[in-house]
Amino acid sequence: MGSRRMTTIAGSLVTVSFSAVMIFSCTAVADDQGPGSSQGGKVVDKAPEGVKVSTLLPKKITVDNGSKKTAITATVKNGGTKDSGDLKLLVVGFDGLKVTNVRGCSAIPEKDLPAGSNSGFSCAVGHLAAGASKSYAVDATYDLDKEGKICLPVQTGDGRKTYWQQGPVPFGTTNPSPNAPATPLLLGTDNKPVTPAGELPRTGLGRDALPLGAVGAALVATGAAGMWWSRRRAREGRA
């Protein structure tokens, strides 16, 4: 049976319908990639006293320029002094970043994805003791011709409240490397694909233009267009 759930994406509260989303209670299997960052995170619904939920993402990831594959560690932690209660973590991709798998978690059906997203997984975190954390291995692809964002909402197990949301926060680079084996991307950096003129056309509202609004507010996604410098070189070579 379907039920309505509220989650916050892109600075606005949007309604998401989760219909028969299967949750696997597997334990997380990712190894921590060193210190992470909670950049772009915010409290949404107030957690119970003594519970302080947050998430962490690596400050830097690397995208294989051939396969477009990348790996990300997503960590949820309870920095409070009391047990968190039953939690679940959503891992959602936007624009050029598409989440292809999160080990120990289940894919959110396409029809139930948050507005504007292209992929998502739901992870049954369970209870986190005070000071405890769980990390999840995230497999993704990244289209360097686009901007790419990831979002980590942390909800109660029943999805009725969202204690914390990180993002959608971008991974990107201001200096793409299409001819290199891999391109490093930094958390919190808008990806700027190279165009023949060296300029990046931008459309739509910036993500910072949307304040946290009322439940059901529409999501406005930012977009960016660009072409590889190598494509221009290829055309010149055929001329």
Short mmCIF file of the C-alpha atoms (twelve columns), coordinates in Angstrom:
data_MODEL
# 
_entry.id   MODEL 
# 
loop_
_atom_site.group_PDB 
_atom_site.id 
_atom_site.type_symbol 
_atom_site.label_atom_id 
_atom_site.label_alt_id 
_atom_site.label_comp_id 
_atom_site.label_asym_id 
_atom_site.label_seq_id 
_atom_site.Cartn_x 
_atom_site.Cartn_y 
_atom_site.Cartn_z 
_atom_site.pdbx_PDB_model_num 
ATOM 1   C CA . MET A 1   0.000  0.000  0.000   1 
ATOM 2   C CA . GLY A 2   1.280  3.439  -0.880  1 
ATOM 3   C CA . SER A 3   1.732  6.225  1.619   1 
ATOM 4   C CA . ARG A 4   2.735  9.864  1.394   1 
ATOM 5   C CA . ARG A 5   6.083  10.880 2.780   1 
ATOM 6   C CA . MET A 6   7.679  14.293 3.185   1 
ATOM 7   C CA . THR A 7   11.322 14.924 2.407   1 
ATOM 8   C CA . THR A 8   13.297 18.059 1.754   1 
ATOM 9   C CA . ILE A 9   15.148 18.434 -1.504  1 
ATOM 10  C CA . ALA A 10  16.875 21.451 -3.079  1 
ATOM 11  C CA . GLY A 11  16.058 23.869 -0.287  1 
ATOM 12  C CA . SER A 12  12.308 23.294 -0.534  1 
ATOM 13  C CA . LEU A 13  9.991  20.821 1.113   1 
ATOM 14  C CA . VAL A 14  8.505  18.501 -1.462  1 
ATOM 15  C CA . THR A 15  6.050  15.641 -1.184  1 
ATOM 16  C CA . VAL A 16  7.351  12.243 -2.212  1 
ATOM 17  C CA . SER A 17  5.177  9.164  -2.615  1 
ATOM 18  C CA . PHE A 18  6.910  5.967  -1.521  1 
ATOM 19  C CA . SER A 19  4.865  3.023  -2.759  1 
ATOM 20  C CA . ALA A 20  5.956  -0.366 -1.464  1 
ATOM 21  C CA . VAL A 21  9.612  0.626  -1.192  1 
ATOM 22  C CA . MET A 22  11.460 -2.478 -0.050  1 
ATOM 23  C CA . ILE A 23  14.024 -1.911 2.697   1 
ATOM 24  C CA . PHE A 24  16.814 -4.399 3.265   1 
ATOM 25  C CA . SER A 25  18.212 -4.438 6.774   1 
ATOM 26  C CA . CYS A 26  21.750 -5.265 5.659   1 
ATOM 27  C CA . THR A 27  24.563 -3.627 7.548   1 
ATOM 28  C CA . ALA A 28  26.654 -0.955 5.893   1 
ATOM 29  C CA . VAL A 29  29.845 -2.259 4.366   1 
ATOM 30  C CA . ALA A 30  31.752 0.860  3.346   1 
ATOM 31  C CA . ASP A 31  35.080 1.801  4.811   1 
ATOM 32  C CA . ASP A 32  35.424 5.392  5.944   1 
ATOM 33  C CA . GLN A 33  37.413 7.520  3.480   1 
ATOM 34  C CA . GLY A 34  38.950 9.621  6.198   1 
ATOM 35  C CA . PRO A 35  37.399 12.825 7.562   1 
ATOM 36  C CA . GLY A 36  34.235 13.838 5.745   1 
ATOM 37  C CA . SER A 37  32.294 17.057 5.426   1 
ATOM 38  C CA . SER A 38  28.737 17.999 6.372   1 
ATOM 39  C CA . GLN A 39  28.826 20.937 3.936   1 
ATOM 40  C CA . GLY A 40  25.380 21.876 2.676   1 
ATOM 41  C CA . GLY A 41  23.645 20.175 5.606   1 
ATOM 42  C CA . LYS A 42  20.768 21.551 7.630   1 
ATOM 43  C CA . VAL A 43  18.321 20.539 10.336  1 
ATOM 44  C CA . VAL A 44  14.769 20.163 9.028   1 
ATOM 45  C CA . ASP A 45  12.518 18.665 11.718  1 
ATOM 46  C CA . LYS A 46  13.656 18.927 15.313  1 
ATOM 47  C CA . ALA A 47  15.043 15.658 16.651  1 
ATOM 48  C CA . PRO A 48  14.265 14.403 20.166  1 
ATOM 49  C CA . GLU A 49  16.314 15.872 22.988  1 
ATOM 50  C CA . GLY A 50  19.775 14.331 23.102  1 
ATOM 51  C CA . VAL A 51  19.704 13.205 19.442  1 
ATOM 52  C CA . LYS A 52  21.934 15.041 16.957  1 
ATOM 53  C CA . VAL A 53  21.841 13.488 13.494  1 
ATOM 54  C CA . SER A 54  24.109 14.539 10.629  1 
ATOM 55  C CA . THR A 55  25.751 13.141 7.503   1 
ATOM 56  C CA . LEU A 56  29.212 13.294 5.991   1 
ATOM 57  C CA . LEU A 57  30.470 13.140 2.411   1 
ATOM 58  C CA . PRO A 58  34.078 12.960 1.198   1 
ATOM 59  C CA . LYS A 59  35.547 16.341 0.308   1 
ATOM 60  C CA . LYS A 60  36.954 14.941 -2.928  1 
ATOM 61  C CA . ILE A 61  35.919 12.206 -5.369  1 
ATOM 62  C CA . THR A 62  37.420 11.121 -8.679  1 
ATOM 63  C CA . VAL A 63  35.514 10.366 -11.873 1 
ATOM 64  C CA . ASP A 64  36.931 7.981  -14.471 1 
ATOM 65  C CA . ASN A 65  36.757 9.929  -17.732 1 
ATOM 66  C CA . GLY A 66  36.198 6.761  -19.748 1 
ATOM 67  C CA . SER A 67  33.556 4.877  -17.781 1 
ATOM 68  C CA . LYS A 68  32.193 7.963  -15.946 1 
ATOM 69  C CA . LYS A 69  32.144 5.842  -12.787 1 
ATOM 70  C CA . THR A 70  32.902 7.146  -9.306  1 
ATOM 71  C CA . ALA A 71  32.630 5.916  -5.714  1 
ATOM 72  C CA . ILE A 72  31.383 7.894  -2.722  1 
ATOM 73  C CA . THR A 73  31.154 7.070  0.986   1 
ATOM 74  C CA . ALA A 74  28.019 8.419  2.665   1 
ATOM 75  C CA . THR A 75  28.088 8.441  6.471   1 
ATOM 76  C CA . VAL A 76  25.239 9.052  8.898   1 
ATOM 77  C CA . LYS A 77  26.093 9.731  12.532  1 
ATOM 78  C CA . ASN A 78  24.479 10.512 15.852  1 
ATOM 79  C CA . GLY A 79  26.541 13.116 17.633  1 
ATOM 80  C CA . GLY A 80  24.090 13.372 20.506  1 
ATOM 81  C CA . THR A 81  23.956 11.838 23.964  1 
ATOM 82  C CA . LYS A 82  20.978 9.481  23.445  1 
ATOM 83  C CA . ASP A 83  19.925 6.676  21.100  1 
ATOM 84  C CA . SER A 84  18.638 8.056  17.805  1 
ATOM 85  C CA . GLY A 85  15.622 5.818  17.461  1 
ATOM 86  C CA . ASP A 86  14.887 4.072  14.157  1 
ATOM 87  C CA . LEU A 87  16.405 5.945  11.202  1 
ATOM 88  C CA . LYS A 88  16.651 5.624  7.447   1 
ATOM 89  C CA . LEU A 89  18.995 7.360  5.027   1 
ATOM 90  C CA . LEU A 90  18.092 8.370  1.484   1 
ATOM 91  C CA . VAL A 91  20.854 8.764  -1.109  1 
ATOM 92  C CA . VAL A 92  19.542 10.761 -4.071  1 
ATOM 93  C CA . GLY A 93  21.277 11.882 -7.279  1 
ATOM 94  C CA . PHE A 94  20.592 14.967 -9.402  1 
ATOM 95  C CA . ASP A 95  21.586 16.202 -12.847 1 
ATOM 96  C CA . GLY A 96  24.926 14.737 -13.956 1 
ATOM 97  C CA . LEU A 97  25.399 12.568 -10.846 1 
ATOM 98  C CA . LYS A 98  23.405 9.323  -10.956 1 
ATOM 99  C CA . VAL A 99  23.451 6.884  -8.051  1 
ATOM 100 C CA . THR A 100 23.664 3.340  -9.455  1 
ATOM 101 C CA . ASN A 101 23.958 1.347  -6.228  1 
ATOM 102 C CA . VAL A 102 24.246 1.735  -2.465  1 
ATOM 103 C CA . ARG A 103 25.379 -1.474 -0.833  1 
ATOM 104 C CA . GLY A 104 22.899 -2.793 1.728   1 
ATOM 105 C CA . CYS A 105 20.120 -0.504 0.469   1 
ATOM 106 C CA . SER A 106 17.201 -0.677 -1.957  1 
ATOM 107 C CA . ALA A 107 16.499 1.391  -5.057  1 
ATOM 108 C CA . ILE A 108 13.618 3.849  -4.880  1 
ATOM 109 C CA . PRO A 109 11.237 3.169  -7.799  1 
ATOM 110 C CA . GLU A 110 11.460 5.811  -10.511 1 
ATOM 111 C CA . LYS A 111 7.863  6.902  -9.976  1 
ATOM 112 C CA . ASP A 112 8.604  7.564  -6.290  1 
ATOM 113 C CA . LEU A 113 11.785 9.593  -6.712  1 
ATOM 114 C CA . PRO A 114 11.842 13.139 -5.324  1 
ATOM 115 C CA . ALA A 115 11.031 15.785 -7.935  1 
ATOM 116 C CA . GLY A 116 14.009 16.730 -10.058 1 
ATOM 117 C CA . SER A 117 16.120 13.718 -9.094  1 
ATOM 118 C CA . ASN A 118 17.321 10.973 -11.425 1 
ATOM 119 C CA . SER A 119 18.056 8.162  -8.950  1 
ATOM 120 C CA . GLY A 120 17.791 7.247  -5.299  1 
ATOM 121 C CA . PHE A 121 18.289 4.515  -2.712  1 
ATOM 122 C CA . SER A 122 16.752 4.003  0.717   1 
ATOM 123 C CA . CYS A 123 18.889 2.600  3.537   1 
ATOM 124 C CA . ALA A 124 17.497 1.165  6.770   1 
ATOM 125 C CA . VAL A 125 19.967 2.582  9.297   1 
ATOM 126 C CA . GLY A 126 18.138 1.371  12.399  1 
ATOM 127 C CA . HIS A 127 19.143 2.727  15.806  1 
ATOM 128 C CA . LEU A 128 22.363 4.682  16.286  1 
ATOM 129 C CA . ALA A 129 23.711 4.854  19.808  1 
ATOM 130 C CA . ALA A 130 25.164 8.123  21.092  1 
ATOM 131 C CA . GLY A 131 28.334 8.854  19.141  1 
ATOM 132 C CA . ALA A 132 27.780 5.975  16.690  1 
ATOM 133 C CA . SER A 133 27.844 6.164  12.899  1 
ATOM 134 C CA . LYS A 134 27.278 3.990  9.807   1 
ATOM 135 C CA . SER A 135 28.920 4.368  6.415   1 
ATOM 136 C CA . TYR A 136 27.537 3.239  3.072   1 
ATOM 137 C CA . ALA A 137 29.409 2.510  -0.159  1 
ATOM 138 C CA . VAL A 138 27.785 4.503  -2.964  1 
ATOM 139 C CA . ASP A 139 28.425 3.659  -6.621  1 
ATOM 140 C CA . ALA A 140 27.588 6.410  -9.076  1 
ATOM 141 C CA . THR A 141 28.230 7.775  -12.527 1 
ATOM 142 C CA . TYR A 142 29.019 11.397 -13.290 1 
ATOM 143 C CA . ASP A 143 28.426 13.086 -16.656 1 
ATOM 144 C CA . LEU A 144 31.115 15.761 -16.799 1 
ATOM 145 C CA . ASP A 145 29.104 17.610 -19.450 1 
ATOM 146 C CA . LYS A 146 26.677 18.567 -16.675 1 
ATOM 147 C CA . GLU A 147 26.513 19.758 -13.103 1 
ATOM 148 C CA . GLY A 148 26.051 16.971 -10.561 1 
ATOM 149 C CA . LYS A 149 24.550 16.951 -7.077  1 
ATOM 150 C CA . ILE A 150 23.867 14.460 -4.305  1 
ATOM 151 C CA . CYS A 151 21.384 14.692 -1.439  1 
ATOM 152 C CA . LEU A 152 21.339 12.807 1.880   1 
ATOM 153 C CA . PRO A 153 18.107 13.188 3.890   1 
ATOM 154 C CA . VAL A 154 17.990 11.339 7.226   1 
ATOM 155 C CA . GLN A 155 14.453 10.433 8.255   1 
ATOM 156 C CA . THR A 156 12.685 8.551  10.981  1 
ATOM 157 C CA . GLY A 157 12.152 4.915  10.078  1 
ATOM 158 C CA . ASP A 158 8.537  5.618  9.080   1 
ATOM 159 C CA . GLY A 159 9.558  8.612  6.960   1 
ATOM 160 C CA . ARG A 160 7.305  11.027 8.833   1 
ATOM 161 C CA . LYS A 161 10.113 13.361 9.898   1 
ATOM 162 C CA . THR A 162 13.379 14.455 8.327   1 
ATOM 163 C CA . TYR A 163 15.881 15.248 11.048  1 
ATOM 164 C CA . TRP A 164 18.660 16.311 8.707   1 
ATOM 165 C CA . GLN A 165 19.369 16.886 5.036   1 
ATOM 166 C CA . GLN A 166 22.721 17.385 3.352   1 
ATOM 167 C CA . GLY A 167 22.278 18.931 -0.060  1 
ATOM 168 C CA . PRO A 168 21.567 18.708 -2.822  1 
ATOM 169 C CA . VAL A 169 25.241 19.623 -2.655  1 
ATOM 170 C CA . PRO A 170 27.328 19.702 -5.846  1 
ATOM 171 C CA . PHE A 171 30.498 17.855 -6.680  1 
ATOM 172 C CA . GLY A 172 32.388 19.529 -9.492  1 
ATOM 173 C CA . THR A 173 35.423 21.255 -10.893 1 
ATOM 174 C CA . THR A 174 36.143 24.618 -12.460 1 
ATOM 175 C CA . ASN A 175 38.922 23.007 -14.523 1 
ATOM 176 C CA . PRO A 176 37.669 19.856 -16.285 1 
ATOM 177 C CA . SER A 177 40.293 17.429 -17.575 1 
ATOM 178 C CA . PRO A 178 38.670 15.582 -20.518 1 
ATOM 179 C CA . ASN A 179 42.005 14.274 -21.823 1 
ATOM 180 C CA . ALA A 180 43.184 12.904 -18.463 1 
ATOM 181 C CA . PRO A 181 42.384 9.378  -17.189 1 
ATOM 182 C CA . ALA A 182 40.324 10.793 -14.322 1 
ATOM 183 C CA . THR A 183 38.944 14.114 -13.121 1 
ATOM 184 C CA . PRO A 184 38.974 15.064 -9.421  1 
ATOM 185 C CA . LEU A 185 35.779 16.727 -8.176  1 
ATOM 186 C CA . LEU A 186 35.470 18.805 -5.013  1 
ATOM 187 C CA . LEU A 187 32.459 18.887 -2.720  1 
ATOM 188 C CA . GLY A 188 30.542 22.157 -2.892  1 
ATOM 189 C CA . THR A 189 31.927 23.126 -6.302  1 
ATOM 190 C CA . ASP A 190 29.665 23.677 -9.312  1 
ATOM 191 C CA . ASN A 191 30.925 21.697 -12.290 1 
ATOM 192 C CA . LYS A 192 31.797 23.942 -15.222 1 
ATOM 193 C CA . PRO A 193 32.105 21.995 -18.479 1 
ATOM 194 C CA . VAL A 194 34.345 23.516 -21.133 1 
ATOM 195 C CA . THR A 195 32.708 25.053 -24.201 1 
ATOM 196 C CA . PRO A 196 34.505 26.092 -27.406 1 
ATOM 197 C CA . ALA A 197 34.321 29.712 -26.270 1 
ATOM 198 C CA . GLY A 198 35.504 28.787 -22.779 1 
ATOM 199 C CA . GLU A 199 32.235 29.976 -21.286 1 
ATOM 200 C CA . LEU A 200 29.507 28.061 -19.495 1 
ATOM 201 C CA . PRO A 201 25.916 28.941 -20.433 1 
ATOM 202 C CA . ARG A 202 23.675 28.792 -17.377 1 
ATOM 203 C CA . THR A 203 19.896 28.652 -17.184 1 
ATOM 204 C CA . GLY A 204 17.339 28.656 -14.430 1 
ATOM 205 C CA . LEU A 205 17.518 29.878 -10.855 1 
ATOM 206 C CA . GLY A 206 20.574 29.308 -8.705  1 
ATOM 207 C CA . ARG A 207 20.073 26.766 -5.966  1 
ATOM 208 C CA . ASP A 208 20.648 29.437 -3.307  1 
ATOM 209 C CA . ALA A 209 17.647 31.389 -4.613  1 
ATOM 210 C CA . LEU A 210 15.215 28.958 -3.021  1 
ATOM 211 C CA . PRO A 211 14.643 29.468 0.706   1 
ATOM 212 C CA . LEU A 212 13.319 26.638 2.870   1 
ATOM 213 C CA . GLY A 213 9.599  26.851 2.165   1 
ATOM 214 C CA . ALA A 214 6.282  25.270 3.047   1 
ATOM 215 C CA . VAL A 215 5.480  21.593 2.650   1 
ATOM 216 C CA . GLY A 216 4.712  20.845 -0.974  1 
ATOM 217 C CA . ALA A 217 6.683  23.781 -2.433  1 
ATOM 218 C CA . ALA A 218 7.866  23.081 -5.955  1 
ATOM 219 C CA . LEU A 219 11.468 22.163 -6.627  1 
ATOM 220 C CA . VAL A 220 13.320 24.298 -9.111  1 
ATOM 221 C CA . ALA A 221 16.403 22.576 -10.462 1 
ATOM 222 C CA . THR A 222 19.419 24.418 -11.759 1 
ATOM 223 C CA . GLY A 223 20.944 23.357 -15.018 1 
ATOM 224 C CA . ALA A 224 24.081 23.930 -17.013 1 
ATOM 225 C CA . ALA A 225 24.994 23.208 -20.617 1 
ATOM 226 C CA . GLY A 226 28.460 22.596 -22.006 1 
ATOM 227 C CA . MET A 227 30.526 20.643 -24.490 1 
ATOM 228 C CA . TRP A 228 33.891 18.945 -24.211 1 
ATOM 229 C CA . TRP A 229 36.900 20.808 -25.575 1 
ATOM 230 C CA . SER A 230 37.931 17.479 -27.069 1 
ATOM 231 C CA . ARG A 231 34.783 17.446 -29.202 1 
ATOM 232 C CA . ARG A 232 35.861 20.688 -30.783 1 
ATOM 233 C CA . ARG A 233 39.304 19.238 -31.380 1 
ATOM 234 C CA . ALA A 234 37.663 16.216 -33.028 1 
ATOM 235 C CA . ARG A 235 35.602 18.383 -35.358 1 
ATOM 236 C CA . GLU A 236 38.649 20.421 -36.299 1 
ATOM 237 C CA . GLY A 237 40.508 17.207 -37.040 1 
ATOM 238 C CA . ARG A 238 37.795 16.150 -39.481 1 
ATOM 239 C CA . ALA A 239 37.727 19.553 -41.204 1 
# 
